[in-house]
Amino acid sequence: MNRMRLSGLIRKEFLQIVRDPSAIAIAVVLPFVLLLLFGYGISLDARRVPLALVAPNSPQAQQLLGGFYRSQYFMPRRYATMSAARNALARRRVDGIVWLRSDFGRRILGRGDAGIGVFVNGVDANNATLISAYIRGVWSNWLAQEARDRGAAIAVPVEVEPRIWFNAALRSRNYLVPGLIAIIMTLIGALLTAQVVSREWERGTMEALMATPVSMGDILVSKLVPYFVLGMAGLALSVAMAEWLFSVPLRGSMLLLFTASGLYMLVALGMGLLISTVAKNQFVSATIAVVATFLPAFILSGFIFDLDSMPFPIRLMTHLVAARYFVAILQTVFGAGDVWPVVLANAAGLCIMAVFFLGLSWRLSRKRLD
């Protein structure tokens, strides 16, 4: 490679990026918008759930209902009859019902075997599971308090003392925002790079490049360097927003984070360059990039959906998705720190993919018109 020719080609690509508003929008504006949407608009937590309460006016029932009113997870609403509460559940005005029978107080003071009826809207299975768990928590806390007030002991064979590691606050934002960085870098690396070579063919400038003494290696490197810089700039913006705007803790090394991100950026650039080399049309290249890189990164990387809960054949397929390895590194570095067995194993997978895609792109690129 000739250094002067290469620097000239890189400068040309930078100028082309500056003159192309869509590239700037994808690299800067899109990460900002996506982080705002996922950080503020999307949550896997069940909080302030509308809950119907049907209960008598006995002191014991009112004490139990007080636990729901004090909980940050519920927005309780009193209903006089069970039929009215069922109607509210059917109309999606509430997501659950807690029903205390009219003899609740008498049975608690007597035989001590009063139960409660719980009805939960199961359309959203994840939300229904969380609501059921929260209701059981309020019920258990009330039982313990009632036993202490009566000077009795609750016969519990096992006492559970939970310790939550890596995300003690149980904020889904701490899980979603790091994974979103992989989606953003996939968009910048694969989607933008998928159009660089095809754009040259469409505009007729590839023939002019081939008539010059530059090598195909010069052309490919000049296409990669500007978008690598653009991708790392998008990473810096994403990390800054994650830490300062969304208060997502970064427990690992910043150097390790940027090194792993640079490695994944090479993979994304290799995939985009390969698509751009094979498809000499910008629309076709962009469509293939979305289907082959963005959608797998969104669905099969563990960004939102747990990989272990997927069927075995699908789990095997996820090993072909580069974002899977990067998401694992991001969630580890942000949540747990520099856990080297996890980082090195996934970094090895990214290295193999980077060599494969970049090598295949170079192999298929030839300085000829056919």
C-alpha positions in Angstrom: 0.0 0.0 0.0 1.2 3.5 -0.8 0.8 5.8 2.2 0.1 8.9 0.2 -2.6 7.2 -2.0 -4.2 5.6 1.0 -4.4 8.8 2.9 -5.9 10.5 -0.1 -8.6 7.8 -0.4 -9.4 8.0 3.3 -9.7 11.8 3.1 -12.1 11.3 0.2 -14.3 9.0 2.2 -14.3 11.3 5.2 -15.4 14.2 2.9 -18.1 12.0 1.4 -19.4 11.1 4.9 -19.5 14.8 5.9 -21.5 15.6 2.7 -23.9 12.8 3.3 -26.5 13.8 6.0 -27.9 10.2 6.2 -24.5 8.8 7.4 -24.3 11.5 10.1 -27.9 10.8 11.1 -27.3 7.0 11.4 -24.0 7.5 13.3 -25.0 10.3 15.7 -28.8 11.0 15.7 -30.0 7.4 15.6 -27.9 6.2 18.6 -29.2 9.2 20.6 -32.9 8.5 19.6 -32.6 4.7 20.3 -31.0 5.2 23.7 -33.8 7.7 24.7 -36.5 5.3 23.5 -35.1 2.2 25.2 -33.9 4.0 28.2 -37.1 5.9 29.0 -39.8 4.3 26.9 -39.2 0.6 27.2 -39.1 -1.3 30.6 -39.3 -4.9 31.5 -40.2 -4.0 35.1 -43.8 -4.2 36.4 -44.4 -1.0 38.3 -47.5 0.9 39.3 -49.7 -2.0 38.1 -53.4 -1.2 38.4 -54.8 -3.7 40.9 -58.5 -4.2 41.9 -59.1 -4.8 45.6 -62.3 -6.5 46.8 -62.4 -6.8 50.6 -64.6 -6.4 53.7 -64.0 -3.6 56.2 -62.6 -5.8 59.0 -59.3 -4.5 60.6 -57.3 -7.5 59.4 -58.4 -7.0 55.8 -57.6 -3.2 55.9 -54.1 -4.0 57.3 -53.5 -6.4 54.4 -54.7 -3.9 51.9 -52.4 -1.3 53.4 -49.5 -3.3 52.1 -50.7 -2.9 48.5 -51.2 0.8 49.0 -47.7 1.3 50.3 -46.1 -0.8 47.6 -44.4 1.0 44.7 -45.5 -1.8 42.4 -49.3 -1.3 42.6 -51.9 1.3 42.0 -54.8 -0.2 44.0 -58.4 0.5 43.2 -61.2 -0.5 45.5 -64.3 -2.3 44.1 -67.4 -3.1 46.1 -68.2 -6.4 44.4 -66.4 -9.1 42.7 -68.5 -8.8 39.5 -67.4 -5.1 39.2 -63.7 -6.1 39.6 -64.1 -8.9 37.0 -65.6 -6.4 34.6 -62.7 -4.0 35.1 -60.2 -6.8 34.4 -62.0 -7.8 31.2 -61.9 -4.2 30.0 -58.2 -3.9 30.8 -58.7 -1.2 33.4 -56.8 -3.3 35.9 -54.3 -6.1 35.5 -55.2 -8.1 38.5 -57.7 -8.7 41.3 -57.1 -9.5 45.0 -60.3 -10.8 46.6 -60.8 -11.2 50.4 -63.9 -13.0 51.4 -66.4 -11.4 53.8 -65.3 -13.8 56.7 -61.6 -13.0 56.2 -61.1 -11.3 59.6 -63.1 -14.0 61.5 -61.2 -16.9 60.0 -57.8 -15.2 60.6 -58.7 -14.7 64.3 -60.3 -18.1 64.6 -58.7 -21.0 62.7 -56.0 -18.8 61.1 -56.6 -20.4 57.6 -58.1 -17.6 55.7 -57.0 -17.4 52.1 -57.1 -14.8 49.4 -58.3 -15.0 45.8 -55.9 -13.7 43.1 -56.9 -13.2 39.5 -54.2 -12.0 37.0 -54.5 -11.0 33.3 -52.2 -13.6 31.6 -52.1 -12.1 28.1 -48.6 -10.8 28.9 -47.1 -13.9 30.6 -44.0 -12.1 31.9 -46.1 -9.3 33.4 -48.5 -11.8 34.9 -45.7 -13.7 36.6 -44.2 -10.5 38.1 -47.6 -9.4 39.4 -48.3 -12.8 41.0 -44.9 -12.7 42.7 -45.4 -9.1 44.0 -48.8 -10.1 45.4 -47.3 -13.1 47.2 -44.6 -10.8 48.6 -47.2 -8.4 50.1 -49.2 -11.4 51.5 -46.0 -13.0 53.1 -45.0 -9.6 54.7 -48.5 -9.2 56.1 -48.5 -12.7 57.5 -45.2 -12.1 59.2 -46.4 -8.8 60.7 -49.7 -10.4 61.9 -47.8 -13.2 63.6 -45.5 -10.7 65.4 -48.5 -8.6 66.5 -50.2 -11.8 68.0 -46.9 -13.0 69.6 -47.0 -16.2 67.4 -44.3 -17.7 65.3 -44.8 -18.6 61.7 -43.7 -22.2 61.0 -41.4 -21.8 58.0 -39.0 -24.7 57.5 -36.6 -22.7 55.3 -35.8 -19.0 55.6 -34.8 -17.4 52.3 -32.3 -14.5 52.3 -32.0 -13.4 48.7 -28.8 -11.7 47.5 -29.0 -10.1 44.0 -25.7 -9.8 42.2 -24.8 -7.4 39.4 -28.1 -5.6 39.3 -29.3 -5.2 42.9 -31.8 -2.5 42.0 -33.5 -4.9 39.5 -33.7 -2.1 36.9 -34.3 -3.5 33.4 -32.5 -0.3 32.1 -29.2 -1.7 33.4 -29.8 -4.8 31.2 -31.2 -3.1 28.1 -28.9 -0.1 27.6 -25.6 -2.1 27.4 -27.2 -4.5 24.9 -28.5 -1.6 22.8 -24.9 -0.5 22.2 -24.4 -3.7 20.2 -27.5 -2.8 18.1 -26.2 0.7 17.5 -22.8 -0.5 16.4 -24.3 -3.0 14.1 -26.3 -0.3 12.4 -23.3 2.0 12.0 -20.9 -0.7 11.0 -22.9 -3.0 8.8 -25.7 -0.8 7.4 -23.4 2.1 6.4 -20.6 0.0 5.1 -23.0 -2.2 3.1 -23.5 0.8 0.8 -20.0 2.2 0.3 -18.8 -0.1 -2.6 -22.3 -0.4 -4.1 -22.5 3.4 -4.1 -19.3 3.6 -6.1 -20.8 1.2 -8.7 -24.1 3.1 -8.9 -22.4 6.5 -9.3 -19.9 5.2 -11.9 -16.9 6.2 -9.8 -15.7 2.6 -9.4 -14.4 2.6 -13.0 -12.5 5.7 -12.3 -10.9 4.2 -9.2 -9.9 1.1 -11.1 -8.2 3.2 -13.7 -5.9 4.7 -11.0 -2.8 2.9 -9.7 -4.3 2.3 -6.3 -4.7 -1.4 -5.3 -7.9 -3.1 -4.2 -6.4 -3.3 -0.7 -6.1 0.5 -0.7 -9.7 0.9 -1.7 -11.0 -1.6 1.0 -8.9 -0.1 3.8 -10.0 3.5 2.8 -13.6 2.3 3.1 -13.1 0.8 6.5 -11.1 3.4 8.4 -13.7 6.3 8.3 -16.6 4.1 9.3 -14.5 2.5 12.1 -13.9 6.0 13.5 -17.6 6.8 13.1 -18.6 3.6 14.9 -16.2 4.3 17.8 -17.6 7.9 18.0 -21.1 6.4 18.3 -19.8 4.0 21.0 -18.4 7.0 23.0 -21.7 8.8 22.7 -23.6 5.7 23.8 -21.4 5.0 26.8 -21.6 8.6 27.9 -25.4 8.6 27.8 -25.6 5.2 29.6 -23.5 6.4 32.5 -24.5 10.1 32.9 -28.1 10.1 31.6 -29.4 6.6 32.6 -27.0 6.0 35.5 -26.1 2.5 34.3 -23.0 1.4 36.3 -19.9 0.5 34.4 -18.0 -1.9 36.7 -15.4 -3.0 34.2 -12.5 -1.3 32.5 -13.2 1.4 30.0 -10.1 0.2 28.0 -11.5 -3.3 27.8 -14.9 -2.0 26.7 -13.4 0.0 23.9 -11.1 -2.8 22.8 -13.9 -5.3 22.6 -16.1 -2.8 20.8 -13.3 -2.1 18.3 -13.1 -5.9 17.7 -16.8 -6.1 17.1 -16.7 -3.0 14.9 -14.3 -4.9 12.6 -16.8 -7.8 12.4 -19.6 -5.4 11.5 -17.5 -3.6 9.0 -16.5 -6.9 7.4 -20.1 -8.1 7.1 -21.1 -4.7 5.6 -18.2 -4.7 3.2 -19.0 -8.3 2.1 -22.6 -7.4 1.4 -21.5 -4.2 -0.5 -19.0 -6.2 -2.6 -21.5 -8.9 -3.6 -24.6 -6.6 -4.2 -23.8 -3.7 -6.4 -27.0 -1.9 -5.7 -27.5 0.4 -2.6 -31.1 -0.6 -2.0 -30.3 -4.3 -2.3 -27.3 -3.9 0.0 -29.3 -2.0 2.7 -32.1 -4.6 2.6 -29.6 -7.5 2.9 -27.8 -5.7 5.8 -31.0 -5.2 7.7 -32.1 -8.8 7.3 -28.7 -10.5 7.8 -27.2 -8.3 10.5 -29.7 -6.0 12.3 -32.6 -8.5 12.8 -30.4 -11.3 14.1 -28.6 -8.9 16.4 -31.9 -7.7 17.8 -33.6 -11.1 18.2 -30.8 -13.7 18.6 -28.1 -11.9 20.5 -29.6 -12.0 24.1 -30.2 -8.3 23.9 -33.8 -8.7 25.0 -34.7 -12.4 24.8 -32.9 -14.9 27.0 -30.9 -17.3 24.9 -31.2 -20.2 27.4 -35.0 -20.2 27.1 -34.9 -20.7 23.3 -35.2 -24.1 21.7 -32.0 -26.0 21.2 -31.8 -25.6 17.4 -32.3 -21.8 17.7 -29.6 -21.7 20.4 -27.2 -23.4 18.0 -28.1 -20.8 15.3 -27.2 -17.9 17.7 -23.6 -19.0 17.6 -23.5 -17.7 14.0 -24.6 -14.2 15.2 -21.7 -12.0 16.0 -23.8 -9.7 18.2 -24.4 -12.6 20.6 -20.7 -12.5 21.7 -20.5 -8.8 21.9 -23.7 -8.5 24.0 -22.3 -11.0 26.4 -19.1 -8.9 26.8 -21.1 -5.7 27.2 -23.4 -7.1 29.9 -20.5 -8.6 31.7 -18.3 -5.5 31.6 -21.2 -3.2 32.6 -22.8 -5.4 35.2 -20.1 -7.6 36.7 -16.7 -6.1 35.7 -13.7 -7.6 34.0 -14.7 -11.3 34.2 -11.9 -12.6 31.9 -13.2 -16.2 31.2 -16.4 -14.7 29.8 -14.6 -11.8 28.0 -11.9 -13.9 26.4 -14.2 -16.7 25.2 -16.5 -14.3 23.5 -13.6 -12.2 22.1 -12.2 -15.3 20.5 -15.5 -15.8 18.7 -15.4 -12.2 17.5 -11.7 -12.6 16.3 -12.7 -15.6 14.2 -15.6 -13.8 12.6 -13.5 -10.7 11.9 -10.9 -12.7 10.1 -13.5 -14.6 8.2 -15.6 -11.7 7.0 -12.7 -9.3 6.2 -10.8 -12.1 4.5 -13.8 -13.1 2.4 -14.4 -9.5 1.4 -10.8 -9.1 0.3 -10.9 -12.4 -1.6 -14.1 -11.5 -3.5 -12.8 -8.0 -4.3 -11.0 -7.8 -7.6 -9.9 -4.8 -9.7 -11.9 -5.6 -12.7 -15.3 -4.7 -14.1 -16.9 -8.1 -14.5 
